[in-house]
């Protein structure tokens, strides 16, 4: 029975074109890239939420300004009339 030690696996990986550490570093790098992507997406989502809140505030302001103007016109018509 032939025992295959760690050196056998290192050789097999070297023949496959990468060292064992390379596979680990690729996983770490991929994990870091995924973390960076998630961070960018969270930041973009937060910015989008802030912009949406600003737009909603502006729409509310326009709505109440318009309703106030209409109410004033109605009151003026009733007073004149």
Secondary structure, DSSP 8 states (H G I E B T S, - for coil): -----HHHHHHHHHHHT--HHHHHHHHHHHHHHHHHHHHHHHHHHHHHHHHHHHHHHHHHHHHHHHHHHHHHHHHHHHHH-
